[in-house]
Amino acid sequence: QVQLVESGGGLVQAGESLRLSCAASGSTFILNAMGWYRQAPGKQRELVALIGNDDKTNYADSVKGRFTISKDNAKNTVYLQMNSLKPEDTAVYYCNAKVPGPLRHDYWGQGTQVTVSS
């Protein structure tokens, strides 16, 4: 089992920045990637950014150049630095951790609200 605890959401104005954190605990050695998804009201959950154990990253086109995902392996923590925030970034952001292979599985955090006012 893996537990994910997020922090760092809040209310900001357009153009400002926020940093989200996600701390993983439990059997973290089984994971091969961690990242962030988001879900806005009335919309499907979508990928924001992922980072693999090999440090390769993947970003949604809508956040490229504005968001940066990083990790601290010693702390089992993933960060999402969000700059130049836009009202359309408003959503609940969920931390995600992926288990590969035959036991393929996604773990999810409880979600943290990010609201960007115009």
RAMOPE-V151478 format. One record per residue. N is the residue number from 1. RES is the residue in one letter. PSI is psi as a letter, one per 30 degrees, with the letter a starting at -180 (NA if undefined). NEAR is the number of other C-alpha atoms within 12 Angstrom. Layout:
N/RES/PSI/NEAR
N/RES/PSI/NEAR
This chain:
1/Q/k/19
2/V/k/25
3/Q/k/24
4/L/k/32
5/V/k/28
6/E/l/31
7/S/l/27
8/G/f/28
9/G/l/31
10/G/a/25
11/L/k/25
12/V/l/25
13/Q/l/21
14/A/k/21
15/G/f/19
16/E/a/24
17/S/l/26
18/L/l/33
19/R/k/30
20/L/k/36
21/S/k/35
22/C/j/40
23/A/k/32
24/A/k/36
25/S/l/24
26/G/b/16
27/S/i/17
28/T/f/25
29/F/f/19
30/I/f/24
31/L/k/31
32/N/f/25
33/A/l/36
34/M/l/49
35/G/a/48
36/W/k/48
37/Y/l/37
38/R/l/35
39/Q/j/25
40/A/l/24
41/P/k/16
42/G/g/9
43/K/l/12
44/Q/l/12
45/R/k/20
46/E/l/26
47/L/k/26
48/V/e/34
49/A/k/39
50/L/l/33
51/I/k/32
52/G/l/25
53/N/f/25
54/D/g/15
55/D/g/18
56/K/k/17
57/T/l/25
58/N/k/26
59/Y/k/25
60/A/k/22
61/D/e/13
62/S/f/19
63/V/f/27
64/K/k/19
65/G/f/17
66/R/e/25
67/F/k/32
68/T/k/30
69/I/k/37
70/S/l/33
71/K/l/30
72/D/j/19
73/N/e/23
74/A/f/11
75/K/f/15
76/N/h/27
77/T/k/30
78/V/k/40
79/Y/l/36
80/L/j/40
81/Q/k/29
82/M/j/36
83/N/l/24
84/S/h/25
85/L/k/31
86/K/l/26
87/P/e/19
88/E/f/23
89/D/f/39
90/T/k/28
91/A/l/31
92/V/k/35
93/Y/k/41
94/Y/k/40
95/C/k/46
96/N/k/42
97/A/k/41
98/K/k/32
99/V/k/24
100/P/l/18
101/G/a/11
102/P/f/7
103/L/g/11
104/R/k/14
105/H/k/19
106/D/k/26
107/Y/k/33
108/W/k/29
109/G/a/29
110/Q/f/22
111/G/k/29
112/T/k/31
113/Q/k/27
114/V/k/34
115/T/k/29
116/V/j/27
117/S/l/18
118/S/NA/16
